[in-house]
Amino acid sequence: MAVKIRLRRMGAKRQPYYRLVVADARSPRDGRFVDTIGHYDPKSNPLTFTVDQDKARLWLQRGAQPTLAAARILHKLGLVEQPWKELPAPASGN
């Protein structure tokens, strides 16, 4: 079973709240999941997120692949490498 670490949308209309979950790659975004490892609130100022780092490390060692959004959160905690590519600097002289 291929598993992914991804964000599961919760909350009311226009008030999103996300849980960081481990789910089968074939299940829908808000469908069945295996484990909850944290949460993320994009509406708070400043942004707040909490992650159970022991659970996250365990699932990463088992081969769970984080999505780009989940990888950005895990990168802030130092659990994964930088998940995106840096854009090259614009050429000077234009």
N, CA, C and O atoms as a GROMACS GRO file, in nm:
protein
  376
    1MET      N    1   0.084  -0.118   0.000
    1MET     CA    2   0.000   0.000   0.000
    1MET      C    3   0.089   0.124   0.000
    1MET      O    4   0.169   0.143   0.092
    2ALA      N    5   0.075   0.208  -0.102
    2ALA     CA    6   0.150   0.334  -0.110
    2ALA      C    7   0.080   0.438  -0.025
    2ALA      O    8  -0.038   0.466  -0.045
    3VAL      N    9   0.152   0.496   0.069
    3VAL     CA   10   0.092   0.596   0.157
    3VAL      C   11   0.155   0.732   0.133
    3VAL      O   12   0.271   0.743   0.095
    4LYS      N   13   0.074   0.834   0.156
    4LYS     CA   14   0.118   0.972   0.141
    4LYS      C   15   0.087   1.048   0.269
    4LYS      O   16  -0.009   1.018   0.339
    5ILE      N   17   0.170   1.146   0.298
    5ILE     CA   18   0.143   1.241   0.405
    5ILE      C   19   0.085   1.363   0.336
    5ILE      O   20   0.151   1.424   0.251
    6ARG      N   21  -0.038   1.399   0.371
    6ARG     CA   22  -0.103   1.510   0.302
    6ARG      C   23  -0.197   1.585   0.394
    6ARG      O   24  -0.222   1.543   0.508
    7LEU      N   25  -0.250   1.697   0.344
    7LEU     CA   26  -0.341   1.779   0.421
    7LEU      C   27  -0.485   1.736   0.394
    7LEU      O   28  -0.524   1.716   0.279
    8ARG      N   29  -0.561   1.723   0.500
    8ARG     CA   30  -0.704   1.689   0.490
    8ARG      C   31  -0.783   1.811   0.533
    8ARG      O   32  -0.767   1.858   0.646
    9ARG      N   33  -0.869   1.863   0.445
    9ARG     CA   34  -0.942   1.986   0.475
    9ARG      C   35  -1.055   1.959   0.573
    9ARG      O   36  -1.132   1.865   0.558
   10MET      N   37  -1.062   2.044   0.673
   10MET     CA   38  -1.166   2.037   0.774
   10MET      C   39  -1.225   2.177   0.788
   10MET      O   40  -1.185   2.268   0.715
   11GLY      N   41  -1.318   2.196   0.879
   11GLY     CA   42  -1.372   2.327   0.906
   11GLY      C   43  -1.495   2.358   0.824
   11GLY      O   44  -1.545   2.274   0.750
   12ALA      N   45  -1.544   2.479   0.840
   12ALA     CA   46  -1.664   2.524   0.771
   12ALA      C   47  -1.630   2.595   0.641
   12ALA      O   48  -1.513   2.613   0.607
   13LYS      N   49  -1.733   2.635   0.571
   13LYS     CA   50  -1.714   2.708   0.446
   13LYS      C   51  -1.638   2.838   0.475
   13LYS      O   52  -1.674   2.913   0.566
   14ARG      N   53  -1.536   2.864   0.398
   14ARG     CA   54  -1.450   2.983   0.409
   14ARG      C   55  -1.375   2.991   0.541
   14ARG      O   56  -1.320   3.096   0.574
   15GLN      N   57  -1.371   2.884   0.616
   15GLN     CA   58  -1.293   2.878   0.739
   15GLN      C   59  -1.214   2.748   0.740
   15GLN      O   60  -1.240   2.660   0.822
   16PRO      N   61  -1.117   2.736   0.650
   16PRO     CA   62  -1.046   2.609   0.639
   16PRO      C   63  -0.955   2.583   0.757
   16PRO      O   64  -0.902   2.675   0.820
   17TYR      N   65  -0.939   2.457   0.785
   17TYR     CA   66  -0.852   2.407   0.889
   17TYR      C   67  -0.805   2.272   0.836
   17TYR      O   68  -0.886   2.194   0.787
   18TYR      N   69  -0.678   2.244   0.845
   18TYR     CA   70  -0.625   2.123   0.784
   18TYR      C   71  -0.564   2.032   0.889
   18TYR      O   72  -0.502   2.078   0.985
   19ARG      N   73  -0.582   1.902   0.869
   19ARG     CA   74  -0.512   1.802   0.949
   19ARG      C   75  -0.406   1.739   0.862
   19ARG      O   76  -0.430   1.711   0.744
   20LEU      N   77  -0.291   1.717   0.917
   20LEU     CA   78  -0.183   1.648   0.848
   20LEU      C   79  -0.202   1.499   0.875
   20LEU      O   80  -0.187   1.453   0.988
   21VAL      N   81  -0.236   1.424   0.770
   21VAL     CA   82  -0.270   1.283   0.787
   21VAL      C   83  -0.184   1.195   0.698
   21VAL      O   84  -0.126   1.240   0.598
   22VAL      N   85  -0.176   1.070   0.735
   22VAL     CA   86  -0.114   0.966   0.653
   22VAL      C   87  -0.229   0.888   0.593
   22VAL      O   88  -0.312   0.833   0.665
   23ALA      N   89  -0.233   0.883   0.459
   23ALA     CA   90  -0.346   0.819   0.392
   23ALA      C   91  -0.297   0.738   0.273
   23ALA      O   92  -0.189   0.763   0.219
   24ASP      N   93  -0.377   0.640   0.234
   24ASP     CA   94  -0.350   0.564   0.113
   24ASP      C   95  -0.355   0.661  -0.005
   24ASP      O   96  -0.443   0.746  -0.010
   25ALA      N   97  -0.263   0.648  -0.097
   25ALA     CA   98  -0.254   0.740  -0.210
   25ALA      C   99  -0.379   0.736  -0.297
   25ALA      O  100  -0.408   0.833  -0.367
   26ARG      N  101  -0.453   0.626  -0.294
   26ARG     CA  102  -0.572   0.613  -0.379
   26ARG      C  103  -0.699   0.668  -0.316
   26ARG      O  104  -0.800   0.682  -0.384
   27SER      N  105  -0.697   0.698  -0.187
   27SER     CA  106  -0.818   0.748  -0.121
   27SER      C  107  -0.836   0.897  -0.150
   27SER      O  108  -0.738   0.967  -0.176
   28PRO      N  109  -0.961   0.947  -0.146
   28PRO     CA  110  -0.985   1.088  -0.175
   28PRO      C  111  -0.924   1.181  -0.069
   28PRO      O  112  -0.887   1.136   0.039
   29ARG      N  113  -0.916   1.309  -0.102
   29ARG     CA  114  -0.851   1.407  -0.014
   29ARG      C  115  -0.906   1.404   0.128
   29ARG      O  116  -0.831   1.404   0.225
   30ASP      N  117  -1.038   1.401   0.140
   30ASP     CA  118  -1.100   1.403   0.271
   30ASP      C  119  -1.154   1.266   0.311
   30ASP      O  120  -1.239   1.256   0.400
   31GLY      N  121  -1.106   1.161   0.247
   31GLY     CA  122  -1.155   1.027   0.272
   31GLY      C  123  -1.082   0.956   0.385
   31GLY      O  124  -1.031   1.020   0.478
   32ARG      N  125  -1.077   0.825   0.374
   32ARG     CA  126  -1.018   0.740   0.477
   32ARG      C  127  -0.869   0.771   0.494
   32ARG      O  128  -0.798   0.797   0.397
   33PHE      N  129  -0.822   0.768   0.619
   33PHE     CA  130  -0.681   0.791   0.647
   33PHE      C  131  -0.633   0.689   0.749
   33PHE      O  132  -0.713   0.625   0.818
   34VAL      N  133  -0.503   0.676   0.758
   34VAL     CA  134  -0.442   0.576   0.845
   34VAL      C  135  -0.409   0.635   0.982
   34VAL      O  136  -0.434   0.572   1.085
   35ASP      N  137  -0.353   0.757   0.983
   35ASP     CA  138  -0.306   0.816   1.107
   35ASP      C  139  -0.307   0.968   1.094
   35ASP      O  140  -0.287   1.022   0.985
   36THR      N  141  -0.331   1.038   1.204
   36THR     CA  142  -0.322   1.184   1.208
   36THR      C  143  -0.191   1.220   1.277
   36THR      O  144  -0.162   1.170   1.386
   37ILE      N  145  -0.111   1.306   1.213
   37ILE     CA  146   0.018   1.341   1.273
   37ILE      C  147   0.029   1.489   1.307
   37ILE      O  148   0.131   1.531   1.363
   38GLY      N  149  -0.072   1.569   1.276
   38GLY     CA  150  -0.065   1.710   1.311
   38GLY      C  151  -0.181   1.789   1.255
   38GLY      O  152  -0.275   1.732   1.199
   39HIS      N  153  -0.174   1.921   1.272
   39HIS     CA  154  -0.275   2.009   1.215
   39HIS      C  155  -0.214   2.141   1.175
   39HIS      O  156  -0.104   2.177   1.219
   40TYR      N  157  -0.287   2.216   1.089
   40TYR     CA  158  -0.240   2.341   1.033
   40TYR      C  159  -0.358   2.436   1.020
   40TYR      O  160  -0.462   2.398   0.966
   41ASP      N  161  -0.343   2.558   1.071
   41ASP     CA  162  -0.450   2.658   1.065
   41ASP      C  163  -0.400   2.778   0.984
   41ASP      O  164  -0.325   2.860   1.037
   42PRO      N  165  -0.441   2.790   0.856
   42PRO     CA  166  -0.392   2.899   0.773
   42PRO      C  167  -0.456   3.033   0.803
   42PRO      O  168  -0.405   3.136   0.760
   43LYS      N  169  -0.567   3.036   0.877
   43LYS     CA  170  -0.637   3.161   0.904
   43LYS      C  171  -0.582   3.234   1.026
   43LYS      O  172  -0.609   3.353   1.042
   44SER      N  173  -0.507   3.167   1.110
   44SER     CA  174  -0.454   3.233   1.230
   44SER      C  175  -0.339   3.325   1.191
   44SER      O  176  -0.275   3.306   1.088
   45ASN      N  177  -0.315   3.423   1.274
   45ASN     CA  178  -0.206   3.517   1.247
   45ASN      C  179  -0.118   3.522   1.370
   45ASN      O  180  -0.162   3.575   1.472
   46PRO      N  181   0.003   3.472   1.367
   46PRO     CA  182   0.073   3.406   1.256
   46PRO      C  183   0.020   3.264   1.234
   46PRO      O  184  -0.052   3.209   1.318
   47LEU      N  185   0.056   3.207   1.119
   47LEU     CA  186   0.013   3.072   1.086
   47LEU      C  187   0.057   2.976   1.195
   47LEU      O  188   0.169   2.985   1.245
   48THR      N  189  -0.031   2.885   1.232
   48THR     CA  190   0.005   2.787   1.335
   48THR      C  191  -0.006   2.647   1.280
   48THR      O  192  -0.099   2.613   1.206
   49PHE      N  193   0.091   2.566   1.315
   49PHE     CA  194   0.086   2.425   1.282
   49PHE      C  195   0.157   2.348   1.391
   49PHE      O  196   0.256   2.395   1.448
   50THR      N  197   0.107   2.230   1.420
   50THR     CA  198   0.172   2.141   1.514
   50THR      C  199   0.183   2.004   1.449
   50THR      O  200   0.093   1.959   1.378
   51VAL      N  201   0.295   1.940   1.474
   51VAL     CA  202   0.321   1.808   1.416
   51VAL      C  203   0.382   1.721   1.523
   51VAL      O  204   0.474   1.763   1.594
   52ASP      N  205   0.332   1.599   1.536
   52ASP     CA  206   0.394   1.500   1.623
   52ASP      C  207   0.517   1.449   1.548
   52ASP      O  208   0.505   1.364   1.460
   53GLN      N  209   0.634   1.501   1.583
   53GLN     CA  210   0.755   1.473   1.506
   53GLN      C  211   0.795   1.326   1.511
   53GLN      O  212   0.851   1.274   1.414
   54ASP      N  213   0.768   1.259   1.622
   54ASP     CA  214   0.802   1.116   1.630
   54ASP      C  215   0.719   1.035   1.531
   54ASP      O  216   0.772   0.947   1.462
   55LYS      N  217   0.588   1.065   1.524
   55LYS     CA  218   0.503   0.995   1.428
   55LYS      C  219   0.543   1.027   1.285
   55LYS      O  220   0.544   0.939   1.199
   56ALA      N  221   0.577   1.153   1.259
   56ALA     CA  222   0.616   1.193   1.123
   56ALA      C  223   0.743   1.120   1.081
   56ALA      O  224   0.752   1.070   0.969
   57ARG      N  225   0.843   1.115   1.170
   57ARG     CA  226   0.967   1.042   1.138
   57ARG      C  227   0.939   0.894   1.112
   57ARG      O  228   0.994   0.835   1.019
   58LEU      N  229   0.853   0.836   1.194
   58LEU     CA  230   0.819   0.694   1.179
   58LEU      C  231   0.760   0.668   1.041
   58LEU      O  232   0.801   0.574   0.973
   59TRP      N  233   0.663   0.750   0.999
   59TRP     CA  234   0.600   0.728   0.869
   59TRP      C  235   0.695   0.759   0.754
   59TRP      O  236   0.688   0.693   0.650
   60LEU      N  237   0.782   0.856   0.770
   60LEU     CA  238   0.880   0.885   0.665
   60LEU      C  239   0.979   0.768   0.651
   60LEU      O  240   1.020   0.734   0.540
   61GLN      N  241   1.017   0.708   0.764
   61GLN     CA  242   1.107   0.592   0.759
   61GLN      C  243   1.038   0.472   0.696
   61GLN      O  244   1.104   0.389   0.633
   62ARG      N  245   0.908   0.462   0.712
   62ARG     CA  246   0.833   0.352   0.652
   62ARG      C  247   0.808   0.372   0.503
   62ARG      O  248   0.757   0.283   0.435
   63GLY      N  249   0.844   0.490   0.451
   63GLY     CA  250   0.833   0.514   0.308
   63GLY      C  251   0.718   0.602   0.265
   63GLY      O  252   0.690   0.611   0.146
   64ALA      N  253   0.650   0.668   0.358
   64ALA     CA  254   0.542   0.758   0.320
   64ALA      C  255   0.599   0.879   0.247
   64ALA      O  256   0.699   0.936   0.290
   65GLN      N  257   0.536   0.916   0.136
   65GLN     CA  258   0.581   1.028   0.055
   65GLN      C  259   0.495   1.151   0.085
   65GLN      O  260   0.373   1.144   0.068
   66PRO      N  261   0.554   1.262   0.131
   66PRO     CA  262   0.473   1.382   0.156
   66PRO      C  263   0.438   1.453   0.026
   66PRO      O  264   0.517   1.456  -0.068
   67THR      N  265   0.318   1.511   0.022
   67THR     CA  266   0.281   1.596  -0.091
   67THR      C  267   0.359   1.727  -0.077
   67THR      O  268   0.423   1.749   0.026
   68LEU      N  269   0.354   1.812  -0.177
   68LEU     CA  270   0.430   1.936  -0.174
   68LEU      C  271   0.388   2.024  -0.056
   68LEU      O  272   0.473   2.079   0.013
   69ALA      N  273   0.257   2.038  -0.034
   69ALA     CA  274   0.208   2.121   0.077
   69ALA      C  275   0.252   2.064   0.212
   69ALA      O  276   0.294   2.139   0.300
   70ALA      N  277   0.242   1.934   0.228
   70ALA     CA  278   0.283   1.871   0.354
   70ALA      C  279   0.434   1.878   0.370
   70ALA      O  280   0.484   1.895   0.482
   71ALA      N  281   0.508   1.865   0.260
   71ALA     CA  282   0.654   1.870   0.267
   71ALA      C  283   0.702   2.008   0.310
   71ALA      O  284   0.804   2.019   0.379
   72ARG      N  285   0.632   2.113   0.270
   72ARG     CA  286   0.671   2.248   0.312
   72ARG      C  287   0.657   2.263   0.463
   72ARG      O  288   0.742   2.326   0.527
   73ILE      N  289   0.553   2.206   0.521
   73ILE     CA  290   0.536   2.212   0.666
   73ILE      C  291   0.644   2.128   0.735
   73ILE      O  292   0.704   2.173   0.833
   74LEU      N  293   0.668   2.009   0.684
   74LEU     CA  294   0.770   1.922   0.744
   74LEU      C  295   0.910   1.980   0.727
   74LEU      O  296   0.997   1.957   0.811
   75HIS      N  297   0.932   2.055   0.619
   75HIS     CA  298   1.063   2.119   0.597
   75HIS      C  299   1.089   2.226   0.702
   75HIS      O  300   1.203   2.243   0.746
   76LYS      N  301   0.985   2.299   0.743
   76LYS     CA  302   1.002   2.402   0.846
   76LYS      C  303   1.046   2.342   0.978
   76LYS      O  304   1.109   2.409   1.060
   77LEU      N  305   1.012   2.215   1.001
   77LEU     CA  306   1.052   2.146   1.123
   77LEU      C  307   1.183   2.070   1.107
   77LEU      O  308   1.234   2.012   1.203
   78GLY      N  309   1.238   2.071   0.985
   78GLY     CA  310   1.364   2.003   0.960
   78GLY      C  311   1.351   1.853   0.940
   78GLY      O  312   1.449   1.780   0.957
   79LEU      N  313   1.232   1.805   0.905
   79LEU     CA  314   1.212   1.661   0.888
   79LEU      C  315   1.238   1.613   0.746
   79LEU      O  316   1.269   1.495   0.727
   80VAL      N  317   1.227   1.701   0.647
   80VAL     CA  318   1.253   1.663   0.508
   80VAL      C  319   1.341   1.769   0.443
   80VAL      O  320   1.352   1.882   0.491
   81GLU      N  321   1.403   1.729   0.333
   81GLU     CA  322   1.483   1.824   0.256
   81GLU      C  323   1.391   1.924   0.188
   81GLU      O  324   1.269   1.908   0.188
   82GLN      N  325   1.450   2.027   0.131
   82GLN     CA  326   1.372   2.129   0.061
   82GLN      C  327   1.295   2.064  -0.054
   82GLN      O  328   1.357   2.010  -0.146
   83PRO      N  329   1.161   2.068  -0.052
   83PRO     CA  330   1.082   1.993  -0.149
   83PRO      C  331   1.060   2.065  -0.282
   83PRO      O  332   1.004   2.006  -0.374
   84TRP      N  333   1.102   2.188  -0.294
   84TRP     CA  334   1.079   2.262  -0.417
   84TRP      C  335   1.213   2.308  -0.473
   84TRP      O  336   1.314   2.310  -0.403
   85LYS      N  337   1.212   2.344  -0.599
   85LYS     CA  338   1.334   2.390  -0.665
   85LYS      C  339   1.340   2.542  -0.659
   85LYS      O  340   1.239   2.610  -0.674
   86GLU      N  341   1.461   2.593  -0.638
   86GLU     CA  342   1.480   2.738  -0.641
   86GLU      C  343   1.477   2.785  -0.785
   86GLU      O  344   1.533   2.720  -0.873
   87LEU      N  345   1.412   2.896  -0.810
   87LEU     CA  346   1.410   2.953  -0.943
   87LEU      C  347   1.543   3.023  -0.969
   87LEU      O  348   1.598   3.085  -0.878
   88PRO      N  349   1.596   3.015  -1.091
   88PRO     CA  350   1.721   3.084  -1.119
   88PRO      C  351   1.701   3.236  -1.113
   88PRO      O  352   1.592   3.287  -1.139
   89ALA      N  353   1.808   3.305  -1.078
   89ALA     CA  354   1.802   3.451  -1.072
   89ALA      C  355   1.780   3.506  -1.212
   89ALA      O  356   1.831   3.451  -1.309
   90PRO      N  357   1.703   3.615  -1.224
   90PRO     CA  358   1.681   3.671  -1.358
   90PRO      C  359   1.812   3.722  -1.417
   90PRO      O  360   1.900   3.771  -1.345
   91ALA      N  361   1.824   3.710  -1.547
   91ALA     CA  362   1.945   3.754  -1.616
   91ALA      C  363   1.954   3.906  -1.609
   91ALA      O  364   1.855   3.976  -1.632
   92SER      N  365   2.071   3.956  -1.578
   92SER     CA  366   2.089   4.100  -1.572
   92SER      C  367   2.120   4.155  -1.711
   92SER      O  368   2.159   4.080  -1.800
   93GLY      N  369   2.102   4.284  -1.728
   93GLY     CA  370   2.133   4.348  -1.856
   93GLY      C  371   2.013   4.360  -1.947
   93GLY      O  372   2.031   4.390  -2.065
   94ASN      N  373   1.895   4.338  -1.900
   94ASN     CA  374   1.776   4.352  -1.986
   94ASN      C  375   1.723   4.491  -1.981
   94ASN      O  376   1.623   4.521  -2.047
   0.00000   0.00000   0.00000
